[in-house]
Amino acid sequence: MLLRLLTHFTYVALYGVLVSAGVGVPFPEELTQLTAGYLAREGVVAFWPALVAAYAGILTGDYLLFRLGRKHGRRMLESPRIARVFTAKRRAWLECHFERHDFLTIMAARHASGFRLPTFALAGASGVRSRTFLLADGLSALLSVPLVVGLGYLFAAQIEVVKKRVHEVELGVAVLAVLALAVWGVLQLRKGRADSPRFLPPPRVNRPGTGAPAPRR
């Protein structure tokens, strides 16, 4: 069905499917990008316009979800579908990371397909700035979208094998993003310790009879 849809409506369908996936419609995001690369290799679409349409669709869908989180985030996160996965403990953990380093948290969440939707909704509800969200999400997608579409193009003949391996690639990118987040946190912690004022002993006061002149009255 997805292949037929993208074949007939090409770039418009590619953009629309990825926007829908971004706001929670159960379209397979990675499979859609792979199919775009496959169709580019088959000559149905051109590679660069397909890449641009995929990138724009992902950013648009993510930002719409972020804005929905800004207005209805708390209600969305309390829905039974999300609450089963996004427990109160995980939510508190993410809120803590948003306060400390929201940029890297958003970058890591882009590659965690199971937590992407609730994390982006929570980013909106937590007051993350739109500029910060768009920059973090845009840079993160700039790493993954050309990679996944490119895999579909280069390995069109082995598309079924690539479908099975693409989640491993996504996991690897997510691990790198989490490692970057951890390193950033350690560096910020060390910087905070270095900038904190050190303990200084109180000034000495000369008293009469100790060999030092007594203060004049």
N, C-alpha and C positions, 0 to 999 in steps of 0.2 A: 504493500500500500504506500509506504513512504517513498520507495523508488519511483512508483508511478506518479505520485504527486509532484515530486521534484522534477521528473522528466517532462511533465506537461506544463508546469507553471514556473519552472526554473528558479530565477533569483527571487521573485516575489514569494514563492512557496518556501524557499530556504530561509528567507528573512522572517516570514510569518511563523513558521514552525519553531524557530529558535526563540522568537519573542514569547510565544505561547509556553514553551518549555521553561523559560525564565520565570514566569509567574505561576508555575505549578502544574500546568497541563502535562500529563504523563507522556510526552514525546521524548524519545531517547536522544539526548543532546549530542553525545559523542558519535552515535550511529549516524545522525543527520550530517554531521561534519564529514565523516568518512564517506558517506554516499555522495556528498558534494564533490569530494576529490575524485571519486570513482567516475562520476559523470563528466568531470573535466577531462579525465584521461580518455573517456569514450567520445569526446567531442560534442557532447550535448550542451555543455556550458563552457565558458572560458574560465581558466584557472583563477586569474587575479580578480575579476568581478565576483566570482563565487566566494573567494576568500574574504573580500570586503563585505559581501552580503552576510556571510556567516558571522564575522566579527561584529558588524553593526547590529545584527539580530540578537546576539548574546548580550551585548552591552545594553541595548534597549530593554530587553526582558529583565535583566538584573536591576536596572535602575527603576523600572516600574515596580518591581517587587520591593525595592528599598523605599520608594515613596508610599506604597501601600503599608509598609511597616511603620512609617512615620505617622500615618493617620489611624491605622487599625492594628498596629503591631501586637499589643497586649491580647486582643481578642483572637488574633490569628494564632498566637503561640499557645493559647489555652485550648485550642480545638483538639479533640481526641486524636485525630490523625497525626498531628505534630507532637502532642504531649507524650505519646508513647515512645518516641525516639528522643525528643528534646526534653529530658528530665529537668527538674528544678536544680539539681546539682550541676548539670552541664550548662544550664542557662546562667547560673551564678558565676561559673568559671569563665564563660565567654564575656559576661558583663565586666568582670574584673580585667580581662585582657583588652576590652574596648577602651577602658579608662586609661590603660598604660600605653598600649601601642595598637591603636585601631587599624592603622594602615596595613601592617603585616598580618593581622588577624583576618582582614578581608581578603588579602592575597592568598592566604592558606585555604580559606573556606571556598574559594572559587574552584579548587581542585578536589574538594571533599563532597562528592555528589550527594551523599546521604544527608549532609548537614548544611548544604548550600542554602536551601530555601529558608529554614528557620534562622540561620545565621544572618542572612541579608535582611530578613524582616526585623530581627533583633537590633541590627545596626541602625535601621531607621528609627525604631522605637527608643533606642538608647541615646539618640541625639547626635550621632556621627554626622559631620558636615557632608553635604552633597559633593563638594569638590574633592574631599578626601576619599569618599567612596568611589567616585568615578575614576580618579587617578589610580587608586589601588586595583580596582577591578579591571580597568583598561590595561594596565601593565601586566597583570596576571593573565588575562586573556590573550595578550600579545605573545606570551610564551606558549600557550597551549593550542590556540586555534590554528596558526600556521603548521604546527606539528601534526595535529590530527588530520586536517585537510590534506596536508602533504603526504601523510601515510596512505590515505585513501587513493591519492593520485599515483604514488610511486609503486604501490603494491596492489593495483587494481585486480590483477590476476589471482592474487591470494587474499582477496577481501575478507573471506571467512576467517582466515588465520589472524588477520589484523584486528578483526572485531574482538577476538578473544584476548588479544594482547594489549589492546588500547587501554584497558583498565589498569594494567600493570604500569603503563607509561604515566597515566594520570596519578597513580599512587606514588610513583617515583618523584613526580613534580611536587606533589603534596608534601612528601617527606622532606624535600629540599626546602620548601617554604616554611615548614615547621622548625627545621633546624636553623634557618635564618632568624625566625622569631625567637628561638631560645638564645642564640648568640646575641641578638639585639638586647634581650632582657638582661643578660649577664653584663654586657658592656654598660648599659644604663645603670645597673646596680653598682658597678665599680666606680662609675663616674660620680654617682651620688655620694658614695663614701669618700671619694677624693675631694669633693667640693664641700663636705661637711666641716664646720669649724672644729679644730682640735682643742682639747682641754688645756687651759692655761692656768698655772698655779697663781694664787692670789699674791699681790705685791707684798714684799717684806716691809715691816714697820720697825724702825729703830727705836728702841726703848732706852730710857736712862739707865746707866749702870752696865751697859753692854759694850762700852768702848766707843760708841757712836754718839755724836752730839744730840742732845734732846731737842725736840722741836720747840721753837720760841712761842711764847704765848702772846 
